[in-house]
C-alpha cells in the first residue's frame, strides 16, 4: 500500500497529506525530478512535515515515517556508475528515467537504483528488450508505470502513446516487477489504492498483478533500498 510517486510541490503538499486517500497508504513517496546530472548542493530531498510516525517493529528494515523522499533522474547520456550509486544515501528511493537505449541498458544492468520509469506519453527511443528486462528483475529492480498521463492529461494522442508503451512493458515483463504510481502533480491526480488497481487492470494486468503492483512490489522496493543502504535503516532521517 504505497504510492511511490507524488510530485513534491509546496502548493499541494499539505492538501495531499490531509486528504482521505493519504490515509489509505502505508507510505507516500514525494518525488523531485532532475535532468541528466545530480548535484548534492542543488538536488536536496524535500523538507517534509513529520505528520505520522509508523511503528516498524514488525518490519525492522522499513522507515518509521509515512512520507519518504525520492529522486528521479531523466538521463539522456549515461553517467559514471559511481556518481549514480552515491545518490541513495540522501533519498529513500532512486529512479532513472532512461531517454536512450544505452542509459536503459546501464540502468537495468549496473546502476544501483530502485526503480526504472519511462516517459510513456511519447514514442520511446528504444525497445523493451526481454533479456535486459530480465536482468533488471533478477537484480531486484522494479518498473514503474506512472499513471499521471491518464489521470491528469487531456491530450488524446499522449494518452494513446501511454497505453501502447505501458501495455508493451506489461507484455515484455509478463506483468511482473511492476509498480503502479499516481505520479500526482495535483490534488485531483492523487488517487487511492482502488483507483490505481483498476487502472492497472485496464492496462492489462491481472487482478492479482495489479494488487501486487500497489501493495506488494512497492514494499519490496523500499525494503530492498534499505538493505542497500543499511545505515538509513537504523536511523530516522530528518
HELIX and SHEET records of a PDB file:
HELIX    1   1 UNK A   10  UNK A   17  1                                   8    
HELIX    2   2 UNK A   20  UNK A   24  1                                   5    
HELIX    3   3 UNK A   81  UNK A   85  1                                   5    
HELIX    4   4 UNK A   87  UNK A   89  5                                   3    
HELIX    5   5 UNK A  101  UNK A  109  1                                   9    
HELIX    6   6 UNK A  130  UNK A  138  1                                   9    
HELIX    7   7 UNK A  148  UNK A  152  1                                   5    
HELIX    8   8 UNK A  156  UNK A  173  1                                  18    
HELIX    9   9 UNK A  193  UNK A  203  1                                  11    
HELIX   10  10 UNK A  207  UNK A  211  1                                   5    
HELIX   11  11 UNK A  212  UNK A  216  3                                   5    
HELIX   12  12 UNK A  217  UNK A  228  1                                  12    
HELIX   13  13 UNK A  231  UNK A  234  1                                   4    
SHEET    1   A 7 UNK A   2  UNK A   7  0                                        
SHEET    2   A 7 UNK A  27  UNK A  35  1                                        
SHEET    3   A 7 UNK A  67  UNK A  75  1                                        
SHEET    4   A 7 UNK A  93  UNK A  98  1                                        
SHEET    5   A 7 UNK A 115  UNK A 117  1                                        
SHEET    6   A 7 UNK A 142  UNK A 146  1                                        
SHEET    7   A 7 UNK A 178  UNK A 181  1                                        
END                                                                             
